[in-house]
Amino acid sequence: MQPSQSSRRLPLAAIIAVVIGAGGALALAGTNPSMKEYEAHAGRQLVTLATQELCENSGLPMVLRLWIRDCPGLVASQQPTLAALAGRFTTRRNLLVASIYTTRVGGQELLPGLTLPGVEVVTLAGAGRFLTLHTQTSDGGAE
């Protein structure tokens, strides 16, 4: 006895589920943020971290704190530079529907006796969004 035609066919619900799943994966792949979009995001994050480390945690030597009247404004004005810097020190693992960006920056001497804090940030990007998974900073400031 031969199996009937209907038992050899895939159920319609399974076909619809596969089509919807494939369409969803393609949509996510299309919204996977680019490196340029990540650079802009990282620049904003680095401004926040640098402001905390240098301006709020007394990371600047006393002489510089007296000379620089608007430390947060000065740091914020460097956002495009920090974004470009982040792009140079970032690796991207493209998972098609999402990406994992790892940025390691810092440790460079800005002025004699003033070292930029080290920062490592691991970010998951997908669906046009960024989710910071891990942030670690090392001491900078005056040596």
One Martini backbone bead per residue (centre of mass of N, CA, C, O) as a GRO file, in nm:
protein
  143
    1MET     BB    1   0.095   0.037   0.023
    2GLN     BB    2   0.043   0.368  -0.042
    3PRO     BB    3   0.094   0.671   0.031
    4SER     BB    4  -0.054   0.944   0.050
    5GLN     BB    5  -0.026   1.260  -0.070
    6SER     BB    6  -0.076   1.421   0.205
    7SER     BB    7   0.165   1.278   0.377
    8ARG     BB    8   0.407   1.412   0.189
    9ARG     BB    9   0.330   1.686   0.276
   10LEU     BB   10   0.358   1.986   0.388
   11PRO     BB   11   0.242   2.180   0.600
   12LEU     BB   12   0.126   2.495   0.578
   13ALA     BB   13   0.234   2.602   0.851
   14ALA     BB   14   0.535   2.533   0.796
   15ILE     BB   15   0.572   2.714   0.550
   16ILE     BB   16   0.495   2.978   0.686
   17ALA     BB   17   0.713   2.970   0.909
   18VAL     BB   18   0.957   2.975   0.718
   19VAL     BB   19   0.891   3.238   0.572
   20ILE     BB   20   0.881   3.419   0.824
   21GLY     BB   21   1.167   3.354   0.928
   22ALA     BB   22   1.320   3.449   0.675
   23GLY     BB   23   1.206   3.735   0.673
   24GLY     BB   24   1.311   3.814   0.955
   25ALA     BB   25   1.613   3.771   0.896
   26LEU     BB   26   1.628   3.976   0.664
   27ALA     BB   27   1.537   4.220   0.828
   28LEU     BB   28   1.767   4.210   1.036
   29ALA     BB   29   1.998   4.233   0.832
   30GLY     BB   30   1.898   4.519   0.728
   31THR     BB   31   1.929   4.640   1.050
   32ASN     BB   32   2.225   4.616   1.067
   33PRO     BB   33   2.454   4.800   1.184
   34SER     BB   34   2.694   4.998   1.096
   35MET     BB   35   3.002   5.126   1.150
   36LYS     BB   36   2.910   5.421   1.140
   37GLU     BB   37   2.686   5.393   1.352
   38TYR     BB   38   2.875   5.297   1.575
   39GLU     BB   39   3.062   5.540   1.592
   40ALA     BB   40   2.847   5.736   1.692
   41HIS     BB   41   2.777   5.579   1.945
   42ALA     BB   42   3.066   5.565   2.067
   43GLY     BB   43   3.110   5.868   2.090
   44ARG     BB   44   2.888   5.912   2.301
   45GLN     BB   45   3.002   5.715   2.512
   46LEU     BB   46   3.285   5.848   2.542
   47VAL     BB   47   3.185   6.115   2.648
   48THR     BB   48   3.063   6.004   2.905
   49LEU     BB   49   3.317   5.866   3.020
   50ALA     BB   50   3.511   6.111   3.009
   51THR     BB   51   3.345   6.295   3.189
   52GLN     BB   52   3.358   6.118   3.438
   53GLU     BB   53   3.672   6.082   3.459
   54LEU     BB   54   3.766   6.394   3.420
   55CYS     BB   55   3.530   6.583   3.555
   56GLU     BB   56   3.398   6.413   3.810
   57ASN     BB   57   3.680   6.244   3.917
   58SER     BB   58   3.936   6.420   3.912
   59GLY     BB   59   4.133   6.360   3.646
   60LEU     BB   60   4.239   6.639   3.666
   61PRO     BB   61   4.450   6.857   3.719
   62MET     BB   62   4.434   7.146   3.889
   63VAL     BB   63   4.538   7.334   3.666
   64LEU     BB   64   4.326   7.241   3.452
   65ARG     BB   65   4.068   7.303   3.617
   66LEU     BB   66   4.124   7.613   3.618
   67TRP     BB   67   4.143   7.650   3.299
   68ILE     BB   68   3.890   7.464   3.268
   69ARG     BB   69   3.555   7.556   3.273
   70ASP     BB   70   3.422   7.332   3.047
   71CYS     BB   71   3.463   7.015   3.046
   72PRO     BB   72   3.206   6.884   2.918
   73GLY     BB   73   3.213   7.064   2.662
   74LEU     BB   74   3.491   6.981   2.563
   75VAL     BB   75   3.431   6.681   2.533
   76ALA     BB   76   3.179   6.707   2.345
   77SER     BB   77   3.344   6.847   2.107
   78GLN     BB   78   3.496   6.547   2.059
   79GLN     BB   79   3.300   6.338   1.930
   80PRO     BB   80   3.408   6.297   1.637
   81THR     BB   81   3.690   6.204   1.728
   82LEU     BB   82   3.596   5.967   1.907
   83ALA     BB   83   3.451   5.814   1.681
   84ALA     BB   84   3.701   5.769   1.504
   85LEU     BB   85   3.867   5.628   1.720
   86ALA     BB   86   3.674   5.392   1.764
   87GLY     BB   87   3.691   5.282   1.473
   88ARG     BB   88   4.003   5.209   1.494
   89PHE     BB   89   3.936   5.026   1.784
   90THR     BB   90   3.740   4.827   1.620
   91THR     BB   91   3.560   4.525   1.628
   92ARG     BB   92   3.376   4.308   1.399
   93ARG     BB   93   3.100   4.078   1.437
   94ASN     BB   94   2.924   3.929   1.184
   95LEU     BB   95   2.584   3.771   1.219
   96LEU     BB   96   2.383   3.929   1.012
   97VAL     BB   97   2.149   3.998   1.242
   98ALA     BB   98   2.417   4.080   1.393
   99SER     BB   99   2.654   4.257   1.611
  100ILE     BB  100   2.991   4.262   1.746
  101TYR     BB  101   3.142   4.515   1.938
  102THR     BB  102   3.494   4.597   1.999
  103THR     BB  103   3.632   4.841   2.221
  104ARG     BB  104   3.978   4.967   2.238
  105VAL     BB  105   4.073   5.242   2.446
  106GLY     BB  106   4.364   5.396   2.550
  107GLY     BB  107   4.661   5.508   2.738
  108GLN     BB  108   4.718   5.771   2.627
  109GLU     BB  109   4.906   6.056   2.608
  110LEU     BB  110   4.807   6.386   2.620
  111LEU     BB  111   4.991   6.486   2.853
  112PRO     BB  112   5.209   6.550   3.067
  113GLY     BB  113   5.075   6.333   3.313
  114LEU     BB  114   4.826   6.262   3.101
  115THR     BB  115   4.600   5.993   3.087
  116LEU     BB  116   4.403   5.806   2.910
  117PRO     BB  117   4.155   5.621   2.965
  118GLY     BB  118   4.070   5.298   2.970
  119VAL     BB  119   3.856   5.127   2.721
  120GLU     BB  120   3.596   4.869   2.727
  121VAL     BB  121   3.355   4.777   2.468
  122VAL     BB  122   3.059   4.575   2.448
  123THR     BB  123   2.844   4.537   2.156
  124LEU     BB  124   2.511   4.494   2.061
  125ALA     BB  125   2.382   4.472   1.723
  126GLY     BB  126   2.032   4.533   1.633
  127ALA     BB  127   1.764   4.659   1.488
  128GLY     BB  128   1.903   4.955   1.516
  129ARG     BB  129   2.055   4.872   1.784
  130PHE     BB  130   2.214   4.924   2.112
  131LEU     BB  131   2.393   4.694   2.341
  132THR     BB  132   2.552   4.704   2.633
  133LEU     BB  133   2.742   4.444   2.785
  134HIS     BB  134   3.040   4.589   2.832
  135THR     BB  135   3.229   4.782   3.082
  136GLN     BB  136   3.573   4.908   3.097
  137THR     BB  137   3.789   5.080   3.323
  138SER     BB  138   4.081   5.265   3.354
  139ASP     BB  139   4.306   5.443   3.482
  140GLY     BB  140   4.385   5.777   3.471
  141GLY     BB  141   4.507   6.070   3.459
  142ALA     BB  142   4.725   6.135   3.692
  143GLU     BB  143   5.064   6.023   3.767
   0.00000   0.00000   0.00000
